[in-house]
Amino acid sequence: MIRSFVRWLRGYVRLCVAGYSPERFLNMCCFHQLFIWGLEPTGKGYGMYMSISDFRKLKPLVRKTHTKVTLEGRYGFPFFLARYRKRKLFFAGLFLCAVLLRGYSLFIWDIHFEGNVRYPDTTLAEFLESEGVAPAMLRSRVDCPGIVKAIRKEYNDIVWVSASIDGSRLKIQVKENEDTFPEEETSAGEEKPVDLIASADGVITEIVTRSGVPQVHVGDAVKKGDILVLGRVEVVNDSQEVIGYQYHSSDADVFADTQIEYTDTLDLTYQEKVYDGKKKYQPFLRLADWTVSVGSIRNKYEHSERVTEETQIRLGENFYLPFSYGMRSVKSYSLVKRKYTEEEARQLLSLDFKRFCEDLEEKGVQIRGNDVKIHLYENSATASGTLFLNERITEESDTEILTVERKETDESVGTDD
């Protein structure tokens, strides 16, 4: 690749050598260290490529070998300049383009976020803008360590942040904390006392306690709100009397068999969009906050659908420019009243139920069975029934703080003396 570019920069030609002995001509080129490439036989001789400087040395060799050299093509930058030497505006435009590209490379034109789930791109972009970080800012003013510190300080549940500059793009990578920890503490170095209570009715199937006092066992039936793990530990003396309490933040995994009712109703009549082929387009070009468009998409359609497609111009993968282009379009449609068939209604309700089950499984809920059935009526269809689940049913609740009344003994002794 580099060698080809150097050849193009210096310029080269394509030759066709014919005559009494072209092989002798090739030997003479080798003896005089004239470099040729792309050698191939032709009908009357050989075709080859040669640099401009070596081509100028061929006249004595041609005379000595009694061959005929025909120039078939000129390639490279010197010939490009010679071909367009009178087009001064063209070269001025090339120079101006290079200057503009150099100027644009000094700015940040795009901010890209990766790894964020809880916080959308718009939220993080608005925060960075409040910190003075936004598109069209100078690259030299971008403080990547400062951006990392600001995001970590503002969002406590973001545990890792990376900021880097790739071309004209500022790349922000974050890692969010997937666990939930209590943020409040009763005092410095002291954890908040917390009980774990049941979030639903069920039968306990598994309990693993890491902190706190379990109040239930496997096989116990619990109601919503019952205490599963107590964050208060009794302190007793030698006589097994309660003399105080120690408080902890309960931590345990408690699973139970539960059940929930599922209901989904579908109207059999609906309105379908029927496009009539009427469309209007409006191409546009955007430069920062300025937009230039051609035509208009104003319409008097009763029902219409608007679509905007926009592409930002970039060179390579990460060199973004402050230009974007796109197309706005409007499509007209009419609404036609339709009615689902029994088979279509069953398929739609079954698909919704499948998605509902997939959402539960993504949350770690195990579905052990269901008796959901589909019922069809004159104007509607309903899927209803019970799902039998096995899930984690713990939720936090503040521990009740108790005080122990101390009994003071009377140490005085009375006598009759």
C-alpha positions, 0 to 999 in steps of 0.5 A: 500500500505504501509503495503504491502510494509512493509510486502514484506520488512520483508518477509512473507510465505504462509502456509497450516494448516491441521490435527485433529483440525485446528480451534484450531490452529487458536485460539492458534495463536490469543491467542499468538497474531500471526498475519495472513492474507489471511485466506481461506479454502482449501480442507484439512484445511486452507491457510494463510499468516504469517510473518517470525518472527511469523512463527518461533514461530509456533513449540510449537503450532503445537505440542500442536494442533496435526496439520500439517503445510505445507510451500507453498511459500516464499515471500519478500526481504529477500528471494529475497536476498537469491535467488540471493546472489551469483549474486554479479554483479546484486546487484552491478548493482542495486547499480550503478543504484540507484547512477546514478538516484540520480546523474541524479536527480540533473540536469534539463533534459527537459524544458517545455513551456505552454501558448505560442502562438506567440513565439514558443518553439524553440524561447523561448528555444534559449533565455533561452540558451543565458541566461545560462538556458539549459538542463543538467544544475544543478537544484541548479543553476536554478534561477526561479525568474531570469528567470521570470524577464529575459523573462518579460524584453525581451518580452514586450507582455508577461504579466505573467510568472511562472517558477517552477521545477518539478522533472528534468523538468523546467516548464515555463508558460506564458500568452501573451497579446492579445491586442495591445497597442501603444508602442511609446509616444511623451514624458513622460506621453503624449500619441501619437496622433492617428486617426482611419481610415477605413481599407476597403470600407463599410457602417457603422453599429455601432460605439462606441467611447471611445476617439477621435472625430467621423467623421462618423455616422451609415449608412454612406458609407466610403472608405478605408483610410477615417478618422473614428475617429479624434484624434485632438480636436479643442479648441475654444474661446467665439467667436467660433474661433479655438485658438488651438488643443488637441491631443489624441490617438483615441479609438473606435469600428467601424463596417461596412458591407463590401464585399470581393472577393473569388477565389480558383482554383484546378487543376483536375490532381494531383500526388498520392503517391503509396507505394510499401511496401519497407521499411528500419528501423534504431533503435537508442539510444541517450545520450545527443549529442551522438547517437548510431544506428543500421543499415542504412537507406541509399537508392536508391529509386527515391521517399521516405518518411522519418519518425523519432519517438523519445521518451525520457525516464522518471521515473514518470511524471516529472523525465526525464533522458538524454536518448532517444530512437527511430526509423528512417524509410524510405518508398519507393513510386511512383507517379501516375497521377490521376484526380479528379472526379467532385464530389471530386473537389466540395468536396475539394473546398467546404472544403477549402471555409469552412475553409476560413469562419471558419478563418474569424469567429475566427477573429470576422468577421460575415459572412452575406451571399455569392454568391460563386459558383463552376465552372468546366472546362476541367483541373481545377475547380474554386470557386469564388464569393463575401462574404458579411461581417460585421467586425471591419474596424479600423486601426491606423494612425498618427494624422496630427499636426496643428498650429494656427497662432495667430493674434496680435492686434495693441493697439496703438491709434492715435489722432489729438491733 
